Amino acid sequence: MVPIVKKKGYKRGRDTKRRRRDVDQIFDDVAKIEREGKTPKPAYDDDLPGGGQFYCVETGRHFTDQHALDEHKKSRFYKRRVKELKEEKQYTQDEANWAAGLTKEELPRAHGGAKMQI
């Protein structure tokens, strides 16, 4: 008799335990750095790899040392993420409303005059 094994591929594929930062979160990080004009040096944190000193903004990952960060910046994953960030733009609330079907209607005024937006 052959034992029945559950298919765990569905659950493992949607695991959020080690979820990375999304593109819109990275857009916010990059915008914050551009507003401040420089990359802030984070305080030492024992819980993060390398004490949180070696951080890649584009991918949202921490590394143990500068050599690991430099090797990461040569990787395919890093180059694809940078290309994705250059090609896309951050979504706005107007675009989200449009995608959801919430549009602004322009109705004529009842007693003449300019159009009014709802």
All heavy atoms as an XYZ file, in Angstrom:
973
protein
N       0.842     -1.169      0.000
C       0.000      0.000      0.000
C       0.897      1.246      0.000
O       1.803      1.374      0.812
C      -0.893     -0.032      1.234
C      -1.793      1.136      1.327
S      -2.731      0.942      2.846
C      -4.245      1.553      2.348
N       0.636      2.174     -0.912
C       1.420      3.398     -1.066
C       0.802      4.489     -0.193
O      -0.406      4.742     -0.273
C       1.436      3.839     -2.546
C       2.192      5.126     -2.709
C       2.013      2.741     -3.407
N       1.620      5.134      0.657
C       1.042      6.209      1.488
C       0.697      7.438      0.652
O       1.351      7.737     -0.343
C       2.163      6.525      2.478
C       3.403      6.069      1.804
C       3.014      4.913      0.931
N      -0.358      8.129      1.056
C      -0.795      9.341      0.369
C      -0.046     10.521      0.968
O      -0.010     10.707      2.172
C      -2.319      9.535      0.527
C      -3.059      8.347     -0.105
C      -2.740     10.851     -0.105
C      -4.542      8.374      0.118
N       0.573     11.295      0.097
C       1.374     12.439      0.539
C       0.669     13.723      0.115
O       0.208     13.842     -1.019
C       2.790     12.387     -0.082
C       3.603     13.579      0.353
C       3.473     11.092      0.279
N       0.584     14.662      1.052
C      -0.037     15.945      0.730
C       0.881     16.756     -0.174
O       2.094     16.708     -0.041
C      -0.289     16.750      1.996
C      -1.338     16.203      2.886
C      -1.527     17.131      4.055
C      -2.561     16.616      5.004
N      -2.744     17.521      6.139
N       0.286     17.515     -1.069
C       1.060     18.416     -1.906
C       1.270     19.725     -1.140
O       0.320     20.419     -0.829
C       0.335     18.691     -3.224
C       0.270     17.480     -4.115
C      -0.335     17.826     -5.443
C      -0.388     16.619     -6.333
N      -0.928     16.930     -7.641
N       2.515     20.028     -0.826
C       2.820     21.193     -0.020
C       3.319     22.364     -0.862
O       3.688     23.388     -0.332
C       3.865     20.836      1.023
C       3.373     19.782      1.987
C       4.415     19.437      2.996
C       3.905     18.333      3.909
N       4.918     17.924      4.863
N       3.344     22.192     -2.158
C       3.856     23.238     -3.034
C       3.058     24.527     -2.973
O       3.615     25.614     -3.053
N       1.750     24.426     -2.829
C       0.911     25.619     -2.788
C       1.234     26.454     -1.557
O       1.456     27.647     -1.643
C      -0.571     25.238     -2.773
C      -1.471     26.428     -2.645
C      -1.730     27.230     -3.740
C      -2.031     26.774     -1.424
C      -2.530     28.342     -3.635
C      -2.840     27.887     -1.301
C      -3.081     28.658     -2.411
O      -3.875     29.772     -2.295
N       1.285     25.827     -0.419
C       1.522     26.562      0.810
C       2.943     27.133      0.852
O       3.165     28.249      1.279
C       1.291     25.672      2.020
C       1.341     26.418      3.326
C       0.915     25.566      4.473
C       0.923     26.382      5.735
N       0.517     25.624      6.884
N       3.916     26.377      0.425
C       5.297     26.844      0.446
C       5.514     28.013     -0.516
O       6.316     28.881     -0.264
C       6.243     25.705      0.094
C       6.379     24.708      1.208
C       7.401     23.667      0.871
N       7.452     22.671      1.938
C       7.968     21.475      1.806
N       8.496     21.108      0.653
N       7.976     20.636      2.817
N       4.811     28.012     -1.609
C       4.971     29.083     -2.590
C       4.430     30.413     -2.110
O       4.827     31.464     -2.578
N       3.522     30.388     -1.178
C       2.914     31.618     -0.679
C       3.331     31.919      0.752
O       2.659     32.628      1.477
C       1.388     31.520     -0.763
C       0.920     31.791     -2.168
C       0.046     30.650     -2.637
N      -0.285     30.791     -4.042
C       0.347     30.142     -4.985
N       1.342     29.361     -4.722
N      -0.012     30.291     -6.232
N       4.466     31.375      1.148
C       4.975     31.575      2.505
C       5.432     33.022      2.668
O       6.162     33.552      1.844
C       6.147     30.631      2.748
C       6.577     30.606      4.187
O       5.794     31.058      5.049
O       7.687     30.125      4.469
N       5.000     33.659      3.718
C       5.363     35.059      3.940
C       6.387     35.214      5.048
O       6.631     36.319      5.504
C       4.110     35.878      4.300
O       3.514     35.315      5.466
C       3.130     35.895      3.155
N       6.995     34.143      5.466
C       7.948     34.210      6.563
C       9.188     35.026      6.168
O       9.663     35.846      6.927
C       8.371     32.803      6.955
C       9.152     32.749      8.249
C       9.644     31.354      8.559
C       8.531     30.348      8.582
N       8.997     28.997      8.894
N       9.712     34.787      4.999
C      10.909     35.486      4.538
C      10.593     36.402      3.357
O      11.358     36.497      2.412
C      11.982     34.470      4.159
C      12.519     33.703      5.344
C      13.449     32.597      4.929
N      12.798     31.587      4.101
C      12.092     30.569      4.571
N      11.907     30.447      5.861
N      11.559     29.690      3.761
N       9.479     37.049      3.425
C       9.033     37.894      2.329
C       9.925     39.122      2.191
O      10.256     39.773      3.169
C       7.592     38.339      2.568
C       7.017     39.109      1.423
C       5.584     39.485      1.712
N       5.104     40.386      0.708
C       4.253     40.042     -0.232
N       3.800     38.822     -0.286
N       3.858     40.919     -1.123
N      10.301     39.428      0.972
C      11.162     40.578      0.717
C      10.303     41.825      0.544
O       9.090     41.761      0.395
C      11.963     40.330     -0.554
C      12.805     39.071     -0.457
C      14.252     39.383     -0.645
N      15.085     38.259     -0.262
C      15.666     37.453     -1.116
N      15.512     37.630     -2.397
N      16.422     36.482     -0.680
N      10.950     42.966      0.510
C      10.227     44.229      0.353
C       9.704     44.349     -1.073
O      10.372     43.985     -2.036
C      11.151     45.391      0.674
C      11.527     45.401      2.139
C      12.504     46.487      2.465
N      11.975     47.817      2.290
C      11.262     48.471      3.198
N      10.998     47.902      4.342
N      10.833     49.688      2.973
N       8.496     44.904     -1.194
C       7.894     45.097     -2.505
C       8.481     46.327     -3.187
O       9.132     47.158     -2.556
C       6.381     45.267     -2.357
C       5.697     43.972     -1.957
O       6.186     42.901     -2.361
O       4.679     44.029     -1.261
N       8.209     46.441     -4.473
C       8.772     47.528     -5.272
C       8.285     48.889     -4.781
O       9.069     49.841     -4.712
C       8.423     47.326     -6.765
C       8.919     48.478     -7.596
C       9.022     46.045     -7.276
N       7.025     49.000     -4.392
C       6.532     50.293     -3.928
C       7.172     50.701     -2.604
O       7.403     51.893     -2.366
C       5.012     50.297     -3.811
C       4.475     49.212     -2.897
O       5.223     48.266     -2.629
O       3.320     49.331     -2.468
N       7.517     49.754     -1.752
C       8.223     50.077     -0.519
C       9.636     50.571     -0.817
O      10.140     51.486     -0.171
C       8.285     48.860      0.398
C       6.936     48.431      0.926
C       7.008     47.125      1.664
O       7.710     46.203      1.256
N       6.277     47.040      2.755
N      10.261     49.984     -1.823
C      11.609     50.410     -2.211
C      11.556     51.787     -2.850
O      12.445     52.620     -2.635
C      12.249     49.362     -3.131
C      12.499     48.095     -2.320
C      13.542     49.872     -3.738
C      12.972     46.924     -3.094
N      10.502     52.069     -3.631
C      10.331     53.421     -4.182
C      10.268     54.449     -3.059
O      10.854     55.526     -3.160
C       9.048     53.512     -5.012
C       9.215     53.110     -6.450
C       8.401     52.153     -7.010
C      10.166     53.711     -7.251
C       8.535     51.789     -8.330
C      10.306     53.364     -8.575
C       9.500     52.397     -9.115
N       9.562     54.127     -1.975
C       9.480     55.037     -0.833
C      10.859     55.245     -0.196
O      11.212     56.365      0.180
C       8.501     54.504      0.217
C       7.069     54.524     -0.270
O       6.768     55.288     -1.224
O       6.247     53.774      0.289
N      11.639     54.164     -0.072
C      12.982     54.280      0.504
C      13.880     55.166     -0.354
O      14.599     56.026      0.154
C      13.628     52.906      0.647
C      12.944     52.041      1.689
O      12.177     52.598      2.508
O      13.176     50.820      1.678
N      13.826     54.961     -1.671
C      14.663     55.752     -2.588
C      14.234     57.216     -2.559
O      15.084     58.118     -2.556
C      14.591     55.166     -4.017
C      15.258     56.079     -5.019
C      15.223     53.784     -4.043
N      12.933     57.478     -2.509
C      12.444     58.859     -2.447
C      12.896     59.537     -1.153
O      13.259     60.718     -1.154
C      10.926     58.886     -2.552
N      12.899     58.800     -0.057
C      13.349     59.350      1.221
C      14.836     59.706      1.171
O      15.253     60.759      1.661
C      13.092     58.341      2.332
C      13.473     58.831      3.706
C      13.168     57.782      4.755
C      13.599     58.253      6.125
N      13.389     57.209      7.131
N      15.634     58.852      0.554
C      17.065     59.129      0.417
C      17.290     60.348     -0.467
O      18.152     61.186     -0.186
C      17.790     57.889     -0.143
C      17.809     56.792      0.925
C      19.210     58.224     -0.575
C      18.303     55.466      0.421
N      16.511     60.482     -1.548
C      16.658     61.643     -2.433
C      16.250     62.936     -1.735
O      16.850     63.981     -1.967
C      15.842     61.437     -3.704
C      16.424     60.391     -4.624
C      15.560     60.123     -5.830
O      14.450     60.724     -5.927
O      15.968     59.315     -6.673
N      15.226     62.885     -0.883
C      14.820     64.078     -0.138
C      15.895     64.520      0.842
O      16.167     65.707      0.994
C      13.526     63.812      0.639
C      12.274     63.914     -0.167
C      11.044     63.969      0.727
N      11.040     62.939      1.739
C      10.400     61.774      1.647
N       9.722     61.506      0.560
N      10.441     60.896      2.624
N      16.499     63.549      1.532
C      17.515     63.875      2.523
C      18.856     64.199      1.891
O      19.682     64.863      2.509
C      17.663     62.715      3.516
C      16.423     62.495      4.358
C      16.535     61.278      5.247
O      17.563     60.579      5.182
O      15.594     61.035      6.006
N      19.092     63.739      0.683
C      20.318     64.058     -0.026
C      21.474     63.110      0.216
O      22.473     63.167     -0.464
N      21.364     62.202      1.172
C      22.434     61.244      1.429
C      21.849     59.996      2.064
O      20.750     60.005      2.606
C      23.495     61.842      2.348
C      22.949     62.245      3.699
C      24.036     62.814      4.578
C      23.432     63.196      5.935
N      24.416     63.683      6.847
N      22.622     58.908      2.007
C      22.197     57.667      2.623
C      22.528     57.717      4.105
O      23.684     57.907      4.473
C      22.922     56.468      1.977
O      22.705     56.502      0.575
C      22.403     55.159      2.528
N      21.537     57.562      4.974
C      21.833     57.617      6.416
C      22.604     56.379      6.873
O      22.369     55.277      6.388
C      20.452     57.677      7.059
C      19.544     57.065      6.062
C      20.125     57.365      4.702
N      23.550     56.572      7.770
C      24.307     55.454      8.334
C      23.500     54.885      9.503
O      23.275     55.563     10.494
C      25.674     55.946      8.816
C      26.608     54.852      9.213
C      27.087     54.092      8.002
C      28.173     53.110      8.416
N      28.576     52.264      7.327
N      23.026     53.642      9.400
C      22.181     53.082     10.460
C      22.987     52.768     11.718
O      24.192     52.538     11.667
C      21.629     51.806      9.829
C      22.625     51.426      8.801
C      23.226     52.713      8.295
N      22.315     52.726     12.836
C      22.948     52.345     14.091
C      23.215     50.843     14.087
O      22.555     50.079     13.381
C      22.036     52.713     15.260
N      24.193     50.419     14.875
C      24.555     49.005     14.939
C      23.416     48.212     15.580
O      22.892     48.587     16.624
C      25.843     48.818     15.740
C      26.396     47.426     15.640
C      27.164     47.058     14.557
C      26.112     46.477     16.613
C      27.672     45.770     14.450
C      26.606     45.193     16.518
C      27.388     44.851     15.431
O      27.880     43.568     15.331
N      23.032     47.099     14.938
C      21.955     46.253     15.430
C      22.426     44.801     15.416
O      22.756     44.262     14.354
C      20.711     46.424     14.555
C      19.490     45.718     15.106
O      19.592     45.111     16.202
O      18.438     45.767     14.457
N      22.470     44.161     16.588
C      22.959     42.785     16.684
C      22.058     41.784     15.978
O      22.515     40.703     15.598
C      23.088     42.372     18.154
C      24.302     42.999     18.807
O      25.267     43.301     18.086
O      24.278     43.184     20.043
N      20.788     42.101     15.791
C      19.852     41.157     15.192
C      20.008     41.031     13.678
O      19.571     40.040     13.097
C      18.421     41.560     15.514
C      18.122     41.458     16.999
O      18.803     40.664     17.680
O      17.228     42.173     17.479
N      20.605     42.020     13.037
C      20.733     42.016     11.583
C      22.106     41.499     11.171
O      23.078     41.643     11.906
C      20.537     43.432     11.040
C      19.166     44.037     11.278
C      19.155     45.486     10.836
C      18.103     43.252     10.540
N      22.204     40.897      9.971
C      23.516     40.453      9.490
C      24.466     41.635      9.329
O      24.085     42.678      8.797
C      23.210     39.824      8.129
C      21.763     39.528      8.147
C      21.127     40.519      9.063
N      25.685     41.471      9.789
C      26.675     42.543      9.693
C      26.336     43.732     10.560
O      26.861     44.821     10.335
N      25.473     43.549     11.517
C      25.088     44.640     12.394
C      24.229     45.686     11.720
O      24.031     46.776     12.246
N      23.689     45.375     10.539
C      22.842     46.332      9.817
C      23.628     47.411      9.110
O      23.048     48.391      8.636
N      24.955     47.258      9.001
C      25.798     48.287      8.405
C      25.897     48.172      6.883
O      26.216     49.144      6.212
C      27.214     48.211      9.004
C      27.223     48.391     10.505
C      26.706     49.749     10.919
O      27.152     50.761     10.413
N      25.741     49.760     11.824
N      25.647     46.991      6.336
C      25.795     46.763      4.897
C      24.419     46.432      4.319
O      23.993     45.283      4.302
C      26.796     45.635      4.651
C      28.096     45.865      5.345
C      28.387     45.213      6.533
C      29.012     46.759      4.830
C      29.576     45.426      7.176
C      30.209     46.987      5.473
C      30.502     46.321      6.659
N      23.717     47.459      3.837
C      22.324     47.336      3.391
C      22.224     47.730      1.927
O      22.775     48.752      1.502
C      21.429     48.235      4.244
C      19.968     48.192      3.886
C      19.214     47.057      4.130
C      19.339     49.287      3.317
C      17.873     47.012      3.813
C      17.996     49.255      3.003
C      17.263     48.109      3.258
O      15.933     48.070      2.933
N      21.520     46.935      1.151
C      21.265     47.235     -0.252
C      19.856     47.821     -0.345
O      18.871     47.139     -0.064
C      21.382     45.979     -1.099
S      21.034     46.265     -2.840
N      19.762     49.081     -0.739
C      18.469     49.767     -0.785
C      17.587     49.196     -1.890
O      16.384     49.026     -1.709
C      18.683     51.280     -1.004
C      17.358     52.001     -1.129
C      19.490     51.861      0.125
N      18.172     48.894     -3.044
C      17.393     48.449     -4.200
C      16.686     47.117     -3.964
O      15.608     46.887     -4.481
C      18.280     48.350     -5.437
C      18.737     49.685     -5.975
C      19.982     50.215     -5.268
O      20.481     49.539     -4.334
O      20.452     51.289     -5.640
N      17.316     46.218     -3.203
C      16.701     44.920     -2.956
C      16.179     44.775     -1.537
O      15.423     43.851     -1.250
C      17.705     43.777     -3.221
O      18.869     43.987     -2.410
C      18.096     43.731     -4.674
N      16.557     45.667     -0.630
C      16.078     45.618      0.736
C      16.697     44.488      1.536
O      16.023     43.884      2.370
N      17.977     44.190      1.306
C      18.649     43.094      1.996
C      19.852     43.598      2.784
O      20.512     44.548      2.371
C      19.133     42.049      0.995
C      18.016     41.323      0.295
C      18.539     40.268     -0.624
N      19.224     39.246      0.146
C      19.958     38.280     -0.405
N      20.104     38.231     -1.712
N      20.548     37.379      0.344
N      20.141     42.916      3.885
C      21.319     43.204      4.700
C      22.382     42.148      4.416
O      22.053     40.979      4.185
C      20.966     43.161      6.190
C      20.066     44.274      6.611
N      20.529     45.516      6.947
C      18.722     44.344      6.727
C      19.522     46.292      7.271
N      18.402     45.599      7.139
N      23.657     42.549      4.478
C      24.758     41.632      4.223
C      25.755     41.670      5.362
O      25.811     42.626      6.134
C      25.439     41.986      2.890
C      24.537     41.771      1.724
C      23.766     42.813      1.233
C      24.408     40.529      1.143
C      22.906     42.613      0.167
C      23.551     40.323      0.092
C      22.799     41.361     -0.405
N      26.572     40.618      5.447
C      27.495     40.477      6.574
C      28.695     41.399      6.476
O      29.208     41.846      7.491
C      27.992     39.030      6.688
O      28.572     38.650      5.439
C      26.846     38.103      7.039
N      29.181     41.670      5.249
C      30.344     42.539      5.093
C      30.298     43.229      3.733
O      29.420     42.965      2.910
C      31.649     41.757      5.268
C      31.788     40.599      4.287
O      30.858     40.369      3.503
O      32.829     39.924      4.324
N      31.252     44.118      3.518
C      31.278     44.906      2.278
C      31.519     44.025      1.061
O      30.975     44.260     -0.003
C      32.354     45.999      2.370
C      32.343     46.962      1.204
C      31.051     47.761      1.106
O      30.515     48.189      2.111
N      30.558     47.956     -0.092
N      32.333     42.988      1.210
C      32.616     42.084      0.089
C      31.333     41.382     -0.370
O      31.078     41.265     -1.573
C      33.673     41.052      0.489
C      33.972     40.063     -0.584
N      34.625     40.407     -1.739
C      33.667     38.740     -0.691
C      34.716     39.336     -2.520
N      34.150     38.314     -1.891
N      30.515     40.921      0.570
C      29.249     40.267      0.219
C      28.308     41.243     -0.481
O      27.611     40.877     -1.435
C      28.595     39.687      1.466
N      28.296     42.497     -0.029
C      27.456     43.508     -0.671
C      27.932     43.790     -2.089
O      27.124     43.901     -3.018
C      27.455     44.796      0.151
C      26.652     45.969     -0.394
C      25.184     45.598     -0.527
C      26.812     47.172      0.499
N      29.248     43.875     -2.279
C      29.789     44.105     -3.625
C      29.487     42.944     -4.558
O      29.158     43.148     -5.735
C      31.298     44.337     -3.547
C      31.637     45.634     -2.821
O      30.761     46.521     -2.749
O      32.780     45.753     -2.327
N      29.600     41.710     -4.063
C      29.269     40.540     -4.884
C      27.775     40.518     -5.226
O      27.385     40.140     -6.324
C      29.659     39.248     -4.156
C      31.152     39.036     -4.081
C      31.790     38.884     -5.453
O      31.227     38.157     -6.300
O      32.837     39.517     -5.674
N      26.947     40.938     -4.298
C      25.504     40.995     -4.545
C      25.194     41.998     -5.651
O      24.330     41.751     -6.498
C      24.779     41.390     -3.259
C      23.372     41.836     -3.469
N      22.358     40.978     -3.816
C      22.806     43.065     -3.392
C      21.229     41.648     -3.942
N      21.469     42.920     -3.684
N      25.913     43.117     -5.668
C      25.656     44.135     -6.689
C      26.105     43.702     -8.081
O      25.779     44.352     -9.064
C      26.309     45.450     -6.287
C      25.596     46.065     -5.092
C      25.960     47.485     -4.862
C      25.101     48.028     -3.731
N      25.209     49.444     -3.574
N      26.812     42.592     -8.181
C      27.179     42.014     -9.473
C      26.195     40.935     -9.912
O      26.278     40.442    -11.026
C      28.576     41.383     -9.390
C      29.680     42.364     -9.142
C      30.995     41.632     -9.009
C      32.112     42.559     -8.592
N      33.363     41.811     -8.377
N      25.257     40.571     -9.040
C      24.373     39.435     -9.305
C      23.258     39.793    -10.284
O      22.914     40.952    -10.500
C      23.761     38.931     -8.001
O      22.844     39.867     -7.495
N      22.663     38.765    -10.833
C      21.561     38.906    -11.773
C      20.325     39.473    -11.082
O      19.607     40.307    -11.638
C      21.243     37.552    -12.380
C      20.129     37.592    -13.396
C      19.818     36.230    -13.927
N      20.972     35.669    -14.590
C      21.074     34.404    -14.955
N      20.092     33.565    -14.714
N      22.143     33.963    -15.561
N      20.061     39.025     -9.844
C      18.887     39.487     -9.100
C      18.951     40.997     -8.876
O      17.969     41.707     -9.071
C      18.796     38.753     -7.759
C      17.684     39.236     -6.875
C      16.371     38.964     -7.190
C      17.956     39.980     -5.747
C      15.338     39.412     -6.381
C      16.939     40.436     -4.937
C      15.627     40.149     -5.260
N      20.116     41.492     -8.474
C      20.284     42.927     -8.229
C      20.091     43.718     -9.520
O      19.383     44.732     -9.535
C      21.675     43.202     -7.666
C      21.982     44.668     -7.529
C      21.490     45.400     -6.462
C      22.750     45.332     -8.475
C      21.756     46.745     -6.338
C      23.022     46.678     -8.356
C      22.528     47.380     -7.282
O      22.781     48.717     -7.168
N      20.693     43.262    -10.609
C      20.598     43.981    -11.886
C      19.163     44.007    -12.405
O      18.711     45.018    -12.943
C      21.531     43.352    -12.904
C      22.991     43.587    -12.561
C      23.907     42.900    -13.535
C      25.363     43.085    -13.132
N      26.265     42.383    -14.048
N      18.435     42.912    -12.219
C      17.033     42.883    -12.646
C      16.187     43.844    -11.818
O      15.302     44.513    -12.335
C      16.472     41.474    -12.531
C      16.931     40.563    -13.622
C      16.306     39.208    -13.479
N      16.781     38.311    -14.518
C      16.557     37.013    -14.534
N      15.872     36.453    -13.557
N      17.012     36.269    -15.510
N      16.445     43.903    -10.511
C      15.676     44.793     -9.648
C      15.949     46.251    -10.000
O      15.025     47.063    -10.037
C      16.020     44.511     -8.191
C      15.336     45.413     -7.185
C      13.810     45.411     -7.313
N      13.194     44.192     -6.933
C      12.658     43.950     -5.746
N      12.680     44.845     -4.822
N      12.097     42.793     -5.501
N      17.200     46.600    -10.265
C      17.534     47.975    -10.637
C      16.855     48.342    -11.953
O      16.300     49.436    -12.095
C      19.062     48.159    -10.725
C      19.423     49.490    -11.339
C      19.683     48.032     -9.348
N      16.852     47.425    -12.906
C      16.187     47.667    -14.188
C      14.682     47.841    -13.981
O      14.062     48.728    -14.576
C      16.453     46.497    -15.125
C      15.879     46.678    -16.506
C      16.223     45.495    -17.393
C      15.634     45.642    -18.763
N      15.911     44.465    -19.610
N      14.104     47.023    -13.118
C      12.666     47.121    -12.817
C      12.341     48.467    -12.169
O      11.328     49.089    -12.482
C      12.283     45.976    -11.883
C      10.831     45.895    -11.542
C      10.529     44.728    -10.622
O      11.449     43.995    -10.239
O       9.341     44.572    -10.289
N      13.200     48.931    -11.276
C      12.975     50.217    -10.624
C      13.102     51.376    -11.601
O      12.397     52.382    -11.479
C      13.951     50.399     -9.461
C      13.713     49.503     -8.248
C      14.859     49.637     -7.269
C      12.401     49.815     -7.584
N      13.996     51.261    -12.583
C      14.161     52.334    -13.570
C      12.985     52.398    -14.530
O      12.563     53.471    -14.938
C      15.450     52.130    -14.366
C      16.696     52.490    -13.604
C      17.917     52.307    -14.456
C      19.174     52.628    -13.687
N      20.388     52.372    -14.480
N      12.455     51.223    -14.910
C      11.387     51.183    -15.905
C      10.028     51.549    -15.327
O       9.223     52.179    -15.998
C      11.328     49.795    -16.541
C      12.507     49.508    -17.441
C      12.472     48.097    -18.000
O      11.587     47.307    -17.618
O      13.347     47.788    -18.830
N       9.758     51.142    -14.112
C       8.448     51.410    -13.517
C       8.444     52.750    -12.807
O       9.475     53.307    -12.503
C       8.096     50.320    -12.503
C       7.728     49.006    -13.122
C       7.217     48.023    -12.099
O       6.810     48.452    -11.010
O       7.217     46.828    -12.393
N       7.244     53.226    -12.571
C       7.077     54.404    -11.731
C       6.108     54.038    -10.623
O       5.332     53.086    -10.740
C       6.568     55.598    -12.535
C       5.217     55.379    -13.172
C       4.766     56.588    -13.934
C       3.395     56.300    -14.513
N       2.461     57.330    -14.293
N       6.159     54.783     -9.555
C       5.328     54.461     -8.411
C       3.867     54.774     -8.717
O       3.546     55.782     -9.344
C       5.788     55.232     -7.190
C       5.180     54.740     -5.916
C       5.854     55.323     -4.701
O       6.618     56.254     -4.806
N       5.560     54.778     -3.552
N       2.989     53.887     -8.273
C       1.566     54.091     -8.491
C       1.044     55.214     -7.594
O       1.506     55.411     -6.491
C       0.781     52.812     -8.181
C       1.036     51.716     -9.165
C       1.731     50.577     -8.796
C       0.583     51.811    -10.466
C       1.975     49.565     -9.700
C       0.820     50.813    -11.379
C       1.510     49.687    -10.990
O       1.745     48.692    -11.888
N       0.057     55.932     -8.119
C      -0.571     56.991     -7.343
C      -1.979     56.553     -6.953
O      -2.512     55.560     -7.466
C      -0.655     58.293     -8.163
O      -1.470     58.055     -9.325
C       0.726     58.759     -8.593
N      -2.595     57.297     -6.092
C      -3.945     56.970     -5.663
C      -4.935     57.136     -6.815
O      -5.907     56.378     -6.927
C      -4.360     57.846     -4.476
C      -5.692     57.471     -3.878
C      -5.711     56.062     -3.327
O      -4.752     55.618     -2.720
N      -6.805     55.342     -3.533
N      -4.697     58.099     -7.703
C      -5.579     58.278     -8.862
C      -5.550     57.046     -9.768
O      -6.584     56.618    -10.292
C      -5.165     59.519     -9.654
C      -5.439     60.804     -8.890
O      -6.341     60.785     -8.023
O      -4.770     61.809     -9.164
N      -4.359     56.466     -9.975
C      -4.268     55.260    -10.795
C      -4.973     54.088    -10.129
O      -5.606     53.270    -10.793
C      -2.808     54.911    -11.052
C      -2.106     55.890    -11.969
C      -0.629     55.603    -12.075
O      -0.124     54.738    -11.340
O       0.026     56.249    -12.895
N      -4.872     53.983     -8.821
C      -5.547     52.909     -8.089
C      -7.063     53.067     -8.197
O      -7.785     52.081     -8.385
C      -5.109     52.905     -6.629
N      -7.562     54.298     -8.086
C      -8.997     54.545     -8.227
C      -9.474     54.216     -9.632
O     -10.542     53.643     -9.824
C      -9.335     55.990     -7.892
C      -9.193     56.288     -6.425
O      -9.182     55.387     -5.593
N      -9.069     57.563     -6.098
N      -8.671     54.576    -10.635
C      -9.030     54.296    -12.021
C      -9.094     52.788    -12.252
O     -10.001     52.284    -12.915
C      -8.020     54.940    -12.966
C      -8.292     54.636    -14.397
C      -9.186     55.260    -15.205
C      -7.688     53.600    -15.180
N      -9.167     54.693    -16.453
C      -8.250     53.660    -16.455
C      -6.729     52.644    -14.930
C      -7.878     52.798    -17.474
C      -6.366     51.784    -15.946
C      -6.941     51.872    -17.191
N      -8.132     52.040    -11.704
C      -8.109     50.592    -11.878
C      -9.299     49.937    -11.186
O      -9.798     48.907    -11.638
C      -6.803     50.016    -11.341
N      -9.756     50.517    -10.100
C     -10.894     49.968     -9.377
C     -12.229     50.377     -9.995
O     -13.284     49.945     -9.557
C     -10.847     50.409     -7.913
N     -12.184     51.249    -11.001
C     -13.420     51.683    -11.641
C     -14.013     52.933    -11.038
O     -15.128     53.307    -11.368
N     -13.288     53.578    -10.155
C     -13.763     54.819     -9.551
C     -13.206     55.981    -10.363
O     -12.031     56.304    -10.272
C     -13.295     54.927     -8.095
C     -13.677     53.762     -7.192
C     -13.019     53.913     -5.838
C     -15.175     53.691     -7.045
N     -14.042     56.589    -11.164
C     -13.582     57.690    -12.004
C     -14.294     58.975    -11.610
O     -15.337     58.953    -10.956
C     -13.868     57.399    -13.495
O     -15.268     57.180    -13.650
C     -13.108     56.177    -13.964
N     -13.709     60.083    -12.031
C     -14.324     61.386    -11.763
C     -15.268     61.717    -12.914
O     -14.878     61.708    -14.069
C     -13.259     62.462    -11.666
C     -12.351     62.289    -10.481
C     -11.342     63.394    -10.426
C     -10.421     63.234     -9.249
N      -9.398     64.290     -9.210
N     -16.494     62.001    -12.575
C     -17.464     62.368    -13.595
C     -17.541     63.886    -13.680
O     -17.535     64.578    -12.666
C     -18.846     61.828    -13.238
C     -18.922     60.323    -13.252
C     -20.334     59.852    -12.976
O     -21.277     60.452    -13.524
O     -20.484     58.900    -12.206
N     -17.612     64.377    -14.894
C     -17.772     65.811    -15.096
C     -19.206     66.059    -15.561
O     -19.592     65.669    -16.659
C     -16.769     66.329    -16.119
C     -15.341     66.246    -15.626
C     -14.372     66.941    -16.558
O     -14.820     67.725    -17.420
O     -13.181     66.690    -16.423
N     -19.985     66.695    -14.723
C     -21.385     66.958    -15.017
C     -21.585     68.443    -15.323
O     -20.939     69.294    -14.707
C     -22.257     66.575    -13.815
C     -22.152     65.124    -13.351
C     -22.941     64.944    -12.065
C     -22.663     64.201    -14.429
N     -22.470     68.758    -16.265
C     -22.747     70.176    -16.514
C     -23.547     70.762    -15.354
O     -24.335     70.069    -14.691
C     -23.572     70.153    -17.800
C     -24.147     68.789    -17.871
C     -23.186     67.887    -17.156
N     -23.337     72.022    -15.090
C     -24.065     72.690    -14.016
C     -25.529     72.846    -14.397
O     -25.875     72.971    -15.575
C     -23.450     74.048    -13.728
C     -22.022     73.886    -13.197
C     -21.544     75.188    -12.690
N     -22.280     75.540    -11.491
C     -21.744     75.719    -10.292
N     -20.466     75.600    -10.143
N     -22.475     76.049     -9.271
N     -26.394     72.849    -13.456
C     -27.825     72.900    -13.694
C     -28.241     74.263    -14.277
O     -29.143     74.343    -15.107
C     -28.596     72.635    -12.408
N     -27.606     75.343    -13.849
C     -28.010     76.682    -14.292
C     -26.892     77.384    -15.050
O     -26.606     78.545    -14.837
C     -28.435     77.531    -13.091
C     -29.558     76.914    -12.338
N     -30.842     76.858    -12.824
C     -29.601     76.250    -11.138
C     -31.627     76.236    -11.947
N     -30.889     75.864    -10.920
N     -26.222     76.647    -15.930
C     -25.137     77.240    -16.722
C     -23.853     77.386    -15.917
O     -23.772     77.048    -14.752
N     -22.825     77.874    -16.557
C     -21.546     78.070    -15.869
C     -20.579     76.917    -16.199
O     -20.779     76.155    -17.130
N     -19.540     76.831    -15.420
C     -18.490     75.839    -15.664
C     -18.938     74.452    -15.238
O     -19.880     74.289    -14.468
C     -17.223     76.224    -14.902
N     -18.210     73.449    -15.743
C     -18.524     72.067    -15.383
C     -18.068     71.802    -13.941
O     -17.159     72.413    -13.439
C     -17.827     71.106    -16.332
C     -18.399     71.115    -17.713
C     -17.748     70.069    -18.565
C     -18.370     70.053    -19.943
N     -17.755     69.053    -20.799
N     -18.700     70.839    -13.352
C     -18.407     70.511    -11.969
C     -17.935     69.058    -11.898
O     -18.432     68.188    -12.588
C     -19.705     70.730    -11.199
C     -19.923     70.043     -9.959
S     -21.519     70.601     -9.332
C     -21.696     69.426     -8.077
N     -16.904     68.786    -11.032
C     -16.393     67.437    -10.881
C     -16.967     66.782     -9.631
O     -17.115     67.410     -8.619
C     -14.876     67.445    -10.749
C     -14.163     67.752    -12.035
C     -12.655     67.584    -11.870
O     -12.185     67.378    -10.769
N     -11.966     67.691    -12.960
N     -17.276     65.506     -9.771
C     -17.777     64.740     -8.618
C     -16.730     63.734     -8.237
O     -16.177     63.063     -8.994
C     -19.106     64.054     -8.935
C     -20.160     65.110     -9.188
C     -19.504     63.137     -7.808
C     -21.507     64.551     -9.515
